[in-house]
């Protein structure tokens, strides 16, 4: 929150852990709480292709292609249930798939 107050953009990876199979994992509740408390627009971003380039325990990623898709900012009214925000943000990221 302090970083946002000072004008910084903050990147949060809401899954909270590395994927073991490359699929998007459930979002942790903290993203909904954070979005609710900060009351700022959230920009959904999806990163695809990184899993096959960098496996756990590798120091560097192999050469290849990564697709980064940036969605439209979403904002939630004050007092929105953090669990509902978490679900909505995960849905927004899933909708950014390169196959859709």
C-alpha positions as CSV (number, residue, x, y, z in Angstrom):
1,X,0.0,0.0,0.0
2,X,2.8,2.4,0.8
3,X,4.3,1.9,-2.6
4,X,1.0,2.7,-4.3
5,X,0.7,5.8,-2.1
6,X,4.1,6.9,-3.4
7,X,3.1,6.5,-7.0
8,X,4.7,3.1,-7.8
9,X,3.0,0.5,-9.9
10,X,3.0,-2.9,-8.1
11,X,3.1,-6.3,-9.8
12,X,1.5,-9.2,-7.8
13,X,1.5,-12.8,-8.8
14,X,-1.7,-13.9,-7.1
15,X,-1.1,-17.6,-7.4
16,X,1.4,-17.6,-4.6
17,X,3.5,-20.5,-5.9
18,X,5.2,-21.9,-9.0
19,X,3.0,-24.1,-11.2
20,X,4.1,-27.7,-11.4
21,X,2.4,-28.3,-14.8
22,X,2.2,-24.9,-16.5
23,X,-1.5,-24.3,-15.7
24,X,-2.8,-21.3,-13.9
25,X,-3.2,-22.2,-10.2
26,X,-6.0,-20.9,-7.9
27,X,-5.5,-17.3,-6.9
28,X,-4.8,-16.7,-3.2
29,X,-7.3,-14.6,-1.3
30,X,-4.7,-11.9,-0.6
31,X,-5.2,-10.4,-4.1
32,X,-8.9,-9.7,-3.4
33,X,-8.1,-8.2,0.0
34,X,-5.3,-6.0,-1.5
35,X,-7.5,-4.9,-4.4
36,X,-10.3,-4.1,-2.0
37,X,-8.2,-2.1,0.4
38,X,-6.3,-0.1,-2.2
39,X,-9.3,0.7,-4.3
40,X,-7.2,1.2,-7.5
41,X,-7.7,-0.2,-11.0
42,X,-6.1,-3.7,-11.4
43,X,-4.6,-4.5,-14.8
44,X,-4.9,-8.3,-15.5
45,X,-1.8,-9.7,-17.3
46,X,-1.2,-13.2,-18.6
47,X,2.2,-14.6,-19.3
48,X,2.3,-17.7,-21.5
49,X,5.2,-19.8,-22.6
50,X,7.6,-19.1,-19.7
51,X,6.9,-22.5,-18.1
52,X,8.5,-24.4,-20.9
53,X,11.5,-22.1,-21.0
54,X,12.3,-22.0,-17.4
55,X,11.8,-25.0,-15.2
56,X,12.2,-24.9,-11.4
57,X,15.8,-25.0,-10.2
58,X,17.1,-23.7,-13.5
59,X,19.2,-20.6,-13.1
60,X,18.4,-19.2,-16.5
61,X,15.6,-19.5,-19.0
62,X,16.3,-21.2,-22.3
63,X,15.8,-19.1,-25.5
64,X,12.3,-19.1,-26.8
65,X,9.1,-17.1,-27.1
66,X,6.9,-15.7,-24.3
67,X,3.6,-14.0,-24.9
68,X,2.5,-11.3,-22.5
69,X,-1.2,-10.2,-22.9
70,X,-2.4,-7.1,-21.0
71,X,-6.1,-6.8,-20.3
72,X,-8.2,-3.7,-19.6
73,X,-8.1,-2.3,-16.1
74,X,-10.8,-3.4,-13.8
75,X,-11.9,-1.7,-10.6
76,X,-14.2,-2.8,-7.9
77,X,-16.6,-0.7,-5.8
78,X,-15.6,-0.1,-2.2
79,X,-16.7,-2.9,0.1
80,X,-16.8,-5.6,-2.6
81,X,-16.3,-9.0,-1.1
82,X,-12.5,-9.9,-1.5
83,X,-13.4,-13.5,-2.4
84,X,-15.5,-12.2,-5.3
85,X,-12.7,-9.9,-6.4
86,X,-10.3,-12.9,-6.4
87,X,-12.6,-14.9,-8.6
88,X,-13.2,-12.0,-11.0
89,X,-9.5,-11.3,-11.3
90,X,-8.7,-15.0,-12.1
91,X,-11.5,-15.0,-14.7
92,X,-10.1,-11.9,-16.2
93,X,-6.6,-13.4,-16.5
94,X,-8.0,-16.7,-17.9
95,X,-9.9,-14.7,-20.6
96,X,-6.6,-13.4,-21.9
97,X,-5.6,-16.8,-23.3
98,X,-3.9,-16.7,-26.7
99,X,-6.3,-19.4,-27.8
100,X,-9.4,-17.2,-27.2
